[in-house]
Amino acid sequence: MTAPALALHGVSKSFGPIEVLHGVDFDLRPGEVHALIGENGAGKSTMMKILGGYLSPTGGEVRLDGQRAEFAESAEAEAAGVIMIHQEFNLAEHLSVEQNVFLGREIRRGIFLDHKAMQARSRELMEALEARVPPRTRVSDISVPEKQMVEIAKALSRNVRVLIMDEPTAVLTGSEARVLFKQVRRLRDEGAAILFTSHKLDEVSEIADRVTVLRDGAVVAHGGIGEFTEDVMATAMVGREVSDLFPDKRSGGGETILDAKGISVPGYVKDASLTLRKGEILGIGGLVGAGRTELMEGLVGLRPRSGTVTLKGASLPEGDVAEARKRGFVYLTEDRKGAGLLLDKSLTENLTLSVLHRYASPLIDRKAEAAALEDAIAEFDIRVPSRDVTVGNLSGGNQQKLLLAKTMLCDPDVVVIDEPTRGIDIGTKQQIYRLIHRLAEAGRSIIVISSEMPELIGLCDRVYVMHGGRVSGELEGPQVTEDNVIRLATGLGSHREDAA
């Protein structure tokens, strides 16, 4: 048998006194996709960073083509053909797509940069990913999924022998993921060794040849994909049966608490109307780019908009986030790391920042802040190694629970949650769904924007679907089916026509 292209042998990793990887054996073989799965905090990112040269193991060794390898830094790993696509974007926002793809590896013609060649190659790479973004477009001006495609294009532009992919589809729709998988299979068939991580177990079943399950820093299951159903993977990841992922649905909701009529957001949304009832979980579906996020940002005051918004019977002014929050209308961003949390700050600083006036008179009451943190940790099951850990060192699931706790500290009546479980493992998803359900049962009104079909169908009482910046239909009860949502999201018809 050919030696693995890249492997870990008995690898352990400690941060201070805490060991996060315990004697891990793992290998990547040429011409194969090897899926690494596990809950947030299981140690997957640490493993990938060791393989990619970003971290050194505390014990054990990394082997490249069967020989011990000691990458002093990621650049050495990249020079050996080991390329990592990070979960968090590693892009220069002020530079163009072309400049990001070739940053540090610019094509030259004599002493000058060959922009024509770099633009042509960038265009070719992005078109292979079916992302029609002009090469000279500034990265700060493109969408989150398009940024992910730029990250992937960067990797594909190199001489890849080993490709490490950390949650590459977390921000992609199903159709975008299928385009990516076509490129992954091409690389595999050309002999590359590929590590793929995802919390979407259906994707693992589709793309992987082998699976390794990591739990609490140790390998707990390993084998060919034929040995793993999605249920087997989920149980191995969390160490318990994961059934009844969604809470039982409740019936309807109370009186109308939010009424939006004729809402337009310049460049994104045109003439959209919706209502939200007290104690209801309302879904907003549609393809990426349909205007879902922009509509909600317009309602809450983050974007300019026209039309009327009535909250609890009174008109809500346009473009006033502070007034919306004061009146109990808040928005929980999809970009928890970029816009929702301060990653280099403490749990307490993040939790109380939006309502700091409650804890200052005029000096900050540290005891009251500490008590609020303890309440949040208990209520939202935020799992932390210590109370003084910086937020950037928490797993994605615990960051999301902290962001939810921070949002709820404002005591809102209406909460918009944009992509509530993006990049979160199945066990934590179950927790998030139950937290949302509990908030609705307590009389809060929740709007969930989601790209995940099971989330819309399993969690939401009612769903509006958007297409091309407009609300294309409303679904309720038994009408909330995958077929109806897809037809409305792609502009193929209405649920009324389906039922006819």
WOJO-V15392 format. One record per residue. N is the residue number from 1. RES is the residue in three letters. SS is DSSP state (H for helix, E for strand, L for the rest). PHI is phi in whole degrees, -180 to 180 (* if undefined). OMEGA is omega as a letter, one per 20 degrees, with the letter a starting at -180 (NA if undefined). Layout:
# WOJO-V15392
n = [N & N]
res = [RES & RES]
ss = [SS & SS]
phi = [PHI & PHI]
omega = [OMEGA & OMEGA]
This chain:
# WOJO-V15392
n = [1 & 2 & 3 & 4 & 5 & 6 & 7 & 8 & 9 & 10 & 11 & 12 & 13 & 14 & 15 & 16 & 17 & 18 & 19 & 20 & 21 & 22 & 23 & 24 & 25 & 26 & 27 & 28 & 29 & 30 & 31 & 32 & 33 & 34 & 35 & 36 & 37 & 38 & 39 & 40 & 41 & 42 & 43 & 44 & 45 & 46 & 47 & 48 & 49 & 50 & 51 & 52 & 53 & 54 & 55 & 56 & 57 & 58 & 59 & 60 & 61 & 62 & 63 & 64 & 65 & 66 & 67 & 68 & 69 & 70 & 71 & 72 & 73 & 74 & 75 & 76 & 77 & 78 & 79 & 80 & 81 & 82 & 83 & 84 & 85 & 86 & 87 & 88 & 89 & 90 & 91 & 92 & 93 & 94 & 95 & 96 & 97 & 98 & 99 & 100 & 101 & 102 & 103 & 104 & 105 & 106 & 107 & 108 & 109 & 110 & 111 & 112 & 113 & 114 & 115 & 116 & 117 & 118 & 119 & 120 & 121 & 122 & 123 & 124 & 125 & 126 & 127 & 128 & 129 & 130 & 131 & 132 & 133 & 134 & 135 & 136 & 137 & 138 & 139 & 140 & 141 & 142 & 143 & 144 & 145 & 146 & 147 & 148 & 149 & 150 & 151 & 152 & 153 & 154 & 155 & 156 & 157 & 158 & 159 & 160 & 161 & 162 & 163 & 164 & 165 & 166 & 167 & 168 & 169 & 170 & 171 & 172 & 173 & 174 & 175 & 176 & 177 & 178 & 179 & 180 & 181 & 182 & 183 & 184 & 185 & 186 & 187 & 188 & 189 & 190 & 191 & 192 & 193 & 194 & 195 & 196 & 197 & 198 & 199 & 200 & 201 & 202 & 203 & 204 & 205 & 206 & 207 & 208 & 209 & 210 & 211 & 212 & 213 & 214 & 215 & 216 & 217 & 218 & 219 & 220 & 221 & 222 & 223 & 224 & 225 & 226 & 227 & 228 & 229 & 230 & 231 & 232 & 233 & 234 & 235 & 236 & 237 & 238 & 239 & 240 & 241 & 242 & 243 & 244 & 245 & 246 & 247 & 248 & 249 & 250 & 251 & 252 & 253 & 254 & 255 & 256 & 257 & 258 & 259 & 260 & 261 & 262 & 263 & 264 & 265 & 266 & 267 & 268 & 269 & 270 & 271 & 272 & 273 & 274 & 275 & 276 & 277 & 278 & 279 & 280 & 281 & 282 & 283 & 284 & 285 & 286 & 287 & 288 & 289 & 290 & 291 & 292 & 293 & 294 & 295 & 296 & 297 & 298 & 299 & 300 & 301 & 302 & 303 & 304 & 305 & 306 & 307 & 308 & 309 & 310 & 311 & 312 & 313 & 314 & 315 & 316 & 317 & 318 & 319 & 320 & 321 & 322 & 323 & 324 & 325 & 326 & 327 & 328 & 329 & 330 & 331 & 332 & 333 & 334 & 335 & 336 & 337 & 338 & 339 & 340 & 341 & 342 & 343 & 344 & 345 & 346 & 347 & 348 & 349 & 350 & 351 & 352 & 353 & 354 & 355 & 356 & 357 & 358 & 359 & 360 & 361 & 362 & 363 & 364 & 365 & 366 & 367 & 368 & 369 & 370 & 371 & 372 & 373 & 374 & 375 & 376 & 377 & 378 & 379 & 380 & 381 & 382 & 383 & 384 & 385 & 386 & 387 & 388 & 389 & 390 & 391 & 392 & 393 & 394 & 395 & 396 & 397 & 398 & 399 & 400 & 401 & 402 & 403 & 404 & 405 & 406 & 407 & 408 & 409 & 410 & 411 & 412 & 413 & 414 & 415 & 416 & 417 & 418 & 419 & 420 & 421 & 422 & 423 & 424 & 425 & 426 & 427 & 428 & 429 & 430 & 431 & 432 & 433 & 434 & 435 & 436 & 437 & 438 & 439 & 440 & 441 & 442 & 443 & 444 & 445 & 446 & 447 & 448 & 449 & 450 & 451 & 452 & 453 & 454 & 455 & 456 & 457 & 458 & 459 & 460 & 461 & 462 & 463 & 464 & 465 & 466 & 467 & 468 & 469 & 470 & 471 & 472 & 473 & 474 & 475 & 476 & 477 & 478 & 479 & 480 & 481 & 482 & 483 & 484 & 485 & 486 & 487 & 488 & 489 & 490 & 491 & 492 & 493 & 494 & 495 & 496 & 497 & 498 & 499 & 500]
res = [MET & THR & ALA & PRO & ALA & LEU & ALA & LEU & HIS & GLY & VAL & SER & LYS & SER & PHE & GLY & PRO & ILE & GLU & VAL & LEU & HIS & GLY & VAL & ASP & PHE & ASP & LEU & ARG & PRO & GLY & GLU & VAL & HIS & ALA & LEU & ILE & GLY & GLU & ASN & GLY & ALA & GLY & LYS & SER & THR & MET & MET & LYS & ILE & LEU & GLY & GLY & TYR & LEU & SER & PRO & THR & GLY & GLY & GLU & VAL & ARG & LEU & ASP & GLY & GLN & ARG & ALA & GLU & PHE & ALA & GLU & SER & ALA & GLU & ALA & GLU & ALA & ALA & GLY & VAL & ILE & MET & ILE & HIS & GLN & GLU & PHE & ASN & LEU & ALA & GLU & HIS & LEU & SER & VAL & GLU & GLN & ASN & VAL & PHE & LEU & GLY & ARG & GLU & ILE & ARG & ARG & GLY & ILE & PHE & LEU & ASP & HIS & LYS & ALA & MET & GLN & ALA & ARG & SER & ARG & GLU & LEU & MET & GLU & ALA & LEU & GLU & ALA & ARG & VAL & PRO & PRO & ARG & THR & ARG & VAL & SER & ASP & ILE & SER & VAL & PRO & GLU & LYS & GLN & MET & VAL & GLU & ILE & ALA & LYS & ALA & LEU & SER & ARG & ASN & VAL & ARG & VAL & LEU & ILE & MET & ASP & GLU & PRO & THR & ALA & VAL & LEU & THR & GLY & SER & GLU & ALA & ARG & VAL & LEU & PHE & LYS & GLN & VAL & ARG & ARG & LEU & ARG & ASP & GLU & GLY & ALA & ALA & ILE & LEU & PHE & THR & SER & HIS & LYS & LEU & ASP & GLU & VAL & SER & GLU & ILE & ALA & ASP & ARG & VAL & THR & VAL & LEU & ARG & ASP & GLY & ALA & VAL & VAL & ALA & HIS & GLY & GLY & ILE & GLY & GLU & PHE & THR & GLU & ASP & VAL & MET & ALA & THR & ALA & MET & VAL & GLY & ARG & GLU & VAL & SER & ASP & LEU & PHE & PRO & ASP & LYS & ARG & SER & GLY & GLY & GLY & GLU & THR & ILE & LEU & ASP & ALA & LYS & GLY & ILE & SER & VAL & PRO & GLY & TYR & VAL & LYS & ASP & ALA & SER & LEU & THR & LEU & ARG & LYS & GLY & GLU & ILE & LEU & GLY & ILE & GLY & GLY & LEU & VAL & GLY & ALA & GLY & ARG & THR & GLU & LEU & MET & GLU & GLY & LEU & VAL & GLY & LEU & ARG & PRO & ARG & SER & GLY & THR & VAL & THR & LEU & LYS & GLY & ALA & SER & LEU & PRO & GLU & GLY & ASP & VAL & ALA & GLU & ALA & ARG & LYS & ARG & GLY & PHE & VAL & TYR & LEU & THR & GLU & ASP & ARG & LYS & GLY & ALA & GLY & LEU & LEU & LEU & ASP & LYS & SER & LEU & THR & GLU & ASN & LEU & THR & LEU & SER & VAL & LEU & HIS & ARG & TYR & ALA & SER & PRO & LEU & ILE & ASP & ARG & LYS & ALA & GLU & ALA & ALA & ALA & LEU & GLU & ASP & ALA & ILE & ALA & GLU & PHE & ASP & ILE & ARG & VAL & PRO & SER & ARG & ASP & VAL & THR & VAL & GLY & ASN & LEU & SER & GLY & GLY & ASN & GLN & GLN & LYS & LEU & LEU & LEU & ALA & LYS & THR & MET & LEU & CYS & ASP & PRO & ASP & VAL & VAL & VAL & ILE & ASP & GLU & PRO & THR & ARG & GLY & ILE & ASP & ILE & GLY & THR & LYS & GLN & GLN & ILE & TYR & ARG & LEU & ILE & HIS & ARG & LEU & ALA & GLU & ALA & GLY & ARG & SER & ILE & ILE & VAL & ILE & SER & SER & GLU & MET & PRO & GLU & LEU & ILE & GLY & LEU & CYS & ASP & ARG & VAL & TYR & VAL & MET & HIS & GLY & GLY & ARG & VAL & SER & GLY & GLU & LEU & GLU & GLY & PRO & GLN & VAL & THR & GLU & ASP & ASN & VAL & ILE & ARG & LEU & ALA & THR & GLY & LEU & GLY & SER & HIS & ARG & GLU & ASP & ALA & ALA]
ss = [L & L & L & L & L & E & E & E & E & E & E & E & E & E & E & L & L & E & E & E & E & E & E & E & E & E & E & E & L & L & L & E & E & E & E & E & E & L & L & L & L & L & L & H & H & H & H & H & H & H & H & L & L & L & L & L & L & L & E & E & E & E & E & E & L & L & E & E & E & L & L & L & L & H & H & H & H & H & H & L & L & E & E & E & E & L & L & L & L & L & L & L & L & L & L & E & H & H & H & H & H & L & L & L & L & L & L & E & E & L & L & E & E & L & H & H & H & H & H & H & H & H & H & H & H & H & H & H & L & L & L & L & L & L & L & L & L & E & H & H & H & L & L & H & H & H & H & H & H & H & H & H & H & H & H & H & L & L & L & L & L & E & E & E & E & E & L & L & L & L & L & L & L & H & H & H & H & H & H & H & H & H & H & H & H & H & H & H & H & L & L & L & E & E & E & E & E & L & L & L & H & H & H & H & H & H & H & L & L & E & E & E & E & E & E & L & L & E & E & E & E & E & E & E & H & H & H & L & L & H & H & H & H & H & H & H & H & H & L & L & L & L & L & L & L & L & L & L & L & L & L & L & L & L & L & E & E & E & E & E & E & E & E & E & E & L & L & L & E & E & E & E & E & E & E & E & E & L & L & L & E & E & E & E & E & E & L & L & L & L & L & H & H & H & H & H & H & H & H & H & L & L & L & L & L & E & E & E & E & E & E & L & L & E & E & L & L & L & L & L & H & H & H & H & H & H & L & L & E & E & E & E & L & L & L & H & H & H & H & H & L & L & L & L & L & E & H & H & H & H & H & H & H & H & H & H & H & H & H & E & L & L & L & E & L & H & H & H & H & H & H & H & H & H & H & H & H & H & H & H & L & L & L & L & L & L & L & L & L & E & H & H & H & L & L & H & H & H & H & H & H & H & H & H & H & H & H & H & L & L & L & L & L & E & E & E & E & E & L & L & L & L & L & L & L & H & H & H & H & H & H & H & H & H & H & H & H & H & H & H & H & L & L & L & E & E & E & E & E & L & L & L & H & H & H & H & H & H & H & L & L & E & E & E & E & E & E & L & L & E & E & E & E & E & E & E & H & H & H & L & L & H & H & H & H & H & H & H & H & L & L & L & L & L & H & H & H & H & H & L]
phi = [* & -63 & -63 & -56 & -66 & -151 & -151 & -111 & -126 & 58 & -80 & -123 & -146 & -121 & -116 & 65 & -82 & -100 & -91 & -106 & -125 & -126 & 57 & -84 & -110 & -162 & -142 & -121 & -107 & -58 & 71 & -147 & -104 & -111 & -87 & -112 & -127 & 167 & -67 & -57 & 89 & -75 & 113 & -61 & -63 & -62 & -58 & -65 & -68 & -69 & -62 & -89 & 84 & -86 & -135 & -104 & -70 & -78 & -142 & 79 & -149 & -99 & -123 & -113 & 53 & 86 & -109 & -57 & -128 & -126 & -78 & -71 & -160 & -63 & -61 & -67 & -64 & -64 & -64 & -89 & 89 & -98 & -115 & -118 & -100 & -79 & -65 & -92 & -61 & -118 & -118 & -89 & -60 & -84 & -99 & -80 & -57 & -57 & -65 & -69 & -61 & -109 & -58 & 84 & -136 & -60 & -83 & -119 & -126 & 71 & -92 & -104 & -72 & -94 & -63 & -62 & -68 & -68 & -67 & -64 & -68 & -63 & -62 & -62 & -66 & -69 & -69 & -63 & -93 & 56 & -112 & -87 & -110 & -58 & -58 & -89 & -69 & -69 & -61 & -64 & -99 & -111 & -76 & -60 & -60 & -67 & -63 & -62 & -67 & -65 & -59 & -68 & -61 & -56 & -67 & -68 & -76 & -102 & -82 & -87 & -102 & -130 & -115 & -107 & -119 & -96 & 51 & -69 & -102 & -58 & -108 & -105 & -76 & -59 & -68 & -67 & -64 & -64 & -63 & -61 & -61 & -62 & -71 & -62 & -65 & -61 & -62 & -60 & -67 & -86 & 105 & -73 & -100 & -126 & -103 & -126 & -117 & -162 & -89 & -92 & -69 & -66 & -68 & -59 & -61 & -77 & -106 & -86 & -97 & -133 & -134 & -123 & -108 & -110 & -140 & 52 & 80 & -135 & -75 & -113 & -159 & -160 & 165 & -69 & -61 & -64 & -87 & -124 & -82 & -63 & -65 & -64 & -62 & -62 & -64 & -65 & -65 & -101 & 76 & -158 & -66 & -112 & -122 & 50 & -58 & -105 & -65 & -62 & -73 & -99 & -93 & 55 & 179 & -92 & -69 & -67 & -107 & -134 & -134 & -114 & -129 & 59 & -80 & -126 & -118 & -49 & 86 & -132 & -132 & -134 & 53 & -99 & -132 & -160 & -128 & -134 & -100 & -65 & 75 & -102 & -105 & -105 & -95 & -120 & -108 & 137 & -75 & -59 & 95 & -77 & 104 & -61 & -63 & -63 & -62 & -68 & -65 & -67 & -63 & -86 & 103 & -85 & -134 & -65 & -153 & -113 & 100 & -116 & -124 & -112 & -117 & 52 & 86 & -122 & -67 & -104 & -66 & -80 & 72 & -127 & -63 & -63 & -67 & -61 & -65 & -59 & -94 & 92 & -122 & -130 & -127 & -104 & -66 & -74 & -98 & -65 & -81 & -86 & -128 & -93 & -131 & -97 & -67 & -94 & -109 & -78 & -59 & -64 & -60 & -70 & -63 & -98 & -57 & -71 & -128 & -61 & -61 & -69 & -109 & -127 & -150 & -86 & -77 & -72 & -85 & -65 & -67 & -66 & -62 & -62 & -66 & -63 & -65 & -61 & -63 & -66 & -61 & -72 & -70 & -105 & 52 & -82 & -99 & -132 & -71 & -159 & -74 & -101 & -66 & -78 & -64 & -63 & -94 & -84 & -68 & -59 & -64 & -72 & -63 & -66 & -68 & -65 & -63 & -66 & -64 & -61 & -65 & -74 & -66 & -76 & 56 & -82 & -95 & -125 & -126 & -96 & -118 & -92 & 50 & -64 & -126 & -62 & 70 & -119 & -71 & -66 & -66 & -73 & -55 & -58 & -65 & -61 & -61 & -71 & -64 & -62 & -61 & -66 & -63 & -67 & -62 & -81 & 101 & -74 & -108 & -119 & -111 & -111 & -93 & -146 & -94 & -96 & -58 & -60 & -67 & -63 & -75 & -84 & -104 & -93 & -77 & -150 & -137 & -98 & -115 & -112 & -148 & 59 & 83 & -124 & -78 & -92 & 176 & -127 & -124 & -146 & 59 & -66 & -72 & -78 & -125 & -62 & -62 & -65 & -63 & -64 & -61 & -70 & -67 & -102 & 74 & -88 & 162 & -116 & -67 & -67 & -66 & -63 & -77 & -71]
omega = [r & r & r & r & a & a & r & r & r & a & r & r & r & r & a & a & a & r & a & r & a & r & a & r & a & r & r & a & r & r & a & r & a & a & r & a & r & r & r & a & a & a & a & a & r & r & a & r & r & r & a & r & a & r & r & r & r & r & a & a & r & r & r & a & r & a & r & r & r & r & r & r & a & a & r & r & r & r & r & r & r & a & r & r & a & r & r & a & r & a & r & a & a & r & a & r & r & a & r & a & a & a & a & a & a & r & a & r & a & a & a & r & r & a & a & a & a & r & a & a & r & r & a & a & a & r & r & r & r & r & a & r & r & a & a & r & r & a & r & a & a & a & r & r & r & r & r & r & r & r & a & r & r & a & a & a & a & r & a & r & r & r & a & a & a & r & a & a & a & a & a & r & r & a & r & r & r & r & r & a & r & r & r & r & r & r & r & a & r & r & r & r & a & r & a & r & r & r & r & a & r & r & r & r & a & a & a & r & r & a & r & a & r & r & r & r & a & r & a & r & a & r & r & a & r & r & a & r & r & r & r & r & a & a & r & a & a & r & r & r & r & r & a & a & a & r & r & r & r & a & r & a & a & a & r & r & r & a & a & a & r & a & r & r & a & r & a & a & r & r & r & r & r & r & r & a & r & r & a & r & a & r & r & a & a & r & r & a & a & r & a & a & a & r & a & r & r & a & a & r & a & r & r & r & r & a & a & r & r & a & a & r & a & a & r & a & a & r & a & a & a & r & r & r & r & a & r & a & a & a & r & a & r & a & a & a & a & a & a & a & r & a & a & r & a & r & a & a & r & a & a & a & a & a & a & a & r & a & a & a & i & a & a & r & a & r & r & r & r & r & r & r & r & r & a & r & a & a & a & r & r & a & a & r & r & a & a & r & r & a & r & r & r & r & a & r & r & r & a & r & r & r & r & r & r & a & a & r & r & a & a & r & a & a & r & r & a & a & a & a & r & r & a & a & a & r & r & r & a & r & a & a & a & r & r & r & a & r & r & r & r & r & r & r & a & r & a & r & a & r & a & a & a & a & r & a & a & a & a & r & a & a & r & r & a & r & r & r & r & r & a & r & r & a & a & r & a & r & a & r & a & a & a & a & a & a & r & a & a & r & a & a & r & r & r & r & a & a & a & NA]
